[in-house]
Amino acid sequence: MMSEFIINGGNPISGELTVSGNKNAALPMIAACLLTDAELLLKNVPDILDVRNMVEIASSLGVESSFSGGILRLKAAKIADCGIRADLCARLRASVLFAGPLLARCGSAKLSSPGGDRIGRRRLDAHFYGFKCLGAAFSETDSAYSLETKALKGRELFFDEPSVTATENVLMAAVRARGRTIMRNSASEPHVVELGELLVKMGAKIAGLGSDTLVVDGVERLSGAEWTIGADHIEAGSFLALAAATGGEIKLNGTRPSSLWMTRRVFEKFNAKMEIKKDFVRMHAGQKLRINPEIGNAMPTISDGPWPQFPTDMMSCTIVMATQARGSAMFFEKMFESRIFFVDRLIAMGADATICDPHRVIVNGPSHLSGAELSCPDIRAGMAMVIAALCARGRSTVRNADIVMRGHENIVGKLRKLNAGIDLSYACPSPAGP
């Protein structure tokens, strides 16, 4: 069955929501349960397919689990297997995050190439570099990876890129290594910090969270812990982009101010003003979007980058917002060479946009978008397609809706609460021709 969003657009959204827990924090935390034989209790866990798949992988390794009402209990009293089946690895990118905990707990880990969104090349080199620095032997055969060690030993290492998943993976191995590990050029995104805070609550010794240098003193044993996952700042930013693009009003509860500062700075370039408070963010209705030129009347460039720069996961939705703003802006996607190719679909809807190369697109606005037959190439572009359809006049069909639902909890229910015209349907694919 093929999942589809049926969307009737052209009306401002309005309402109030509570932001779901950060999926990019939940996924490594599920893997972290392997680091202890005690129970890990996670609250505010988003009920999405990616989380369900991570729990299934954990279960295949011998982890006992229960998941209901946003509460996930995990207990890895014993590890039944140190290898992850290839079909499970293929379901999501985050499957690679079990490598570090398996290596720390069992001394070995076997996995295959992870799946996930196809937004360009997503290297694994930083992961295996870090493991080798800690004393693991690495081998590769036909997209299958094997890691072995007699004992992980701390040392100083320097990542050639501040990879989020590599930082998380190596950090989870380092907390159980002998001695001190210094991780330089580490990622510092909010979900990396939150994973580190959970590990500290479990008994790990980590200094430097929130910076690009982590200092880890290994411990022999970690305990269980209880943790409430913070709000997903990418989901919050996506709904703010929707409100701005449709001229609507929204209040989002449960947010953390520091995770939205850079998003606010970028939205200010489009004259989209938000009110950030201690535990909520609000955007008022009726804002007239216009792209403010930079000093010297230069066209502004919106670039992504490692935290605290503008998140790459916000680029797609912000590009759609720009189609509804008066003026011109260039978007420079530095991190993934395939992320902006969804813009072709916006052009088909009536957007005035020029794809300069795989990393840059110029958007001129405002454009009157028309309903169209669309598809979701990845989670973030899929959400951008939903926003575009809600901006457009008429009816749109957004296919492969399950891709969006992989990363957004109860997306249809939340949009309906905002008075958006959206339905989810399932259709049989057309039979292949002769």
QUIZIKA-V503878 format. One line per field, one symbol per residue. ss: DSSP state (A for helix, B for strand, O for the rest). phi: phi as a letter, one per 30 degrees, with the letter a starting at -180 (. if undefined). burial: 1 if it has 9 or more other C-alpha atoms within 8 Angstrom, else 0. Layout:
# QUIZIKA-V503878
ss = ???
phi = ???
burial = ???
This chain:
# QUIZIKA-V503878
ss = OBBBBBBBBOOOOBBBBBOOBOAAAAAAAAAAAAAOOOBBBBBOOOOOAAAAAAAAAAAAOOOBBBBBOOBBBBBOOOOOOOBOOAAAAOOOAAAAAAAAAAAAAAOBBBBBOOOOOOOOOOOOAAAAAAAAAOOOBBBBBOOBBBBBOOOOBOOBBBOOOOOAAAAAAAAAAAOOOBOBBBBBOOOOOAAAAAAAAAAAAOOOBBBOOOOOBBBBBOOOOOOOBBBBOOBOAAAAAAAAAAAAAAOOBBBBBOOOAAAOAAAAAAAAOOOOOOBBOOOBBBBOOOOOOBOOOBOOOBOBBBBOOOOOOOOAAAAAAAAAAAOOOBBBBBBBOOOOOOAAAAAAAAAAAOOBBBBBBOOBBBBBBOOOOBOOBBBOOOAAAAAAAAAAAAAOBBBBBBBOAAAAAAAOOOAAAAAAAOOOBBBBBBBOOOOOOO
phi = .cdbccbccjbddalbbcddddddcddddddddddbccdcccchdddbdddedddddeddcjddbbbahicccbbcebcdacccedddeddaddeddddddddddciaabaceddjdcckdbdcedddedddddjcdbbbbhiccbbbadadbdadbbddadddddeddddddddcddiccccchddbeeddddedddddddjdcbcjejccbccbcdbdbccdacbcdddddddedddddddddcicbabccidceddcdddddddddciccbcccebabbbddidcdbddddeiidddccccldecdddedcddddddeddccdkbbcccddcbdcdcdddedddddjdcbbddaecbbcccbdccdceadbbcdaeddddddddddddddjcbccdhdddddebbdhdddddddciddbbcbbbddddddd
burial = 01111111110111111011111011111111111111111111110111111110111111111000011111110010010101011111111111111111111111111111101000000111011111110100000111111001111110100111111111111111111111111111101111111111011111011011111111100111100011111011111111111111111111111011011101111111110000111111101011111000001101111111011101111111111111111111110111110110011011111010011111111111111101111111111111111111111111111011111110010111111111010000000000
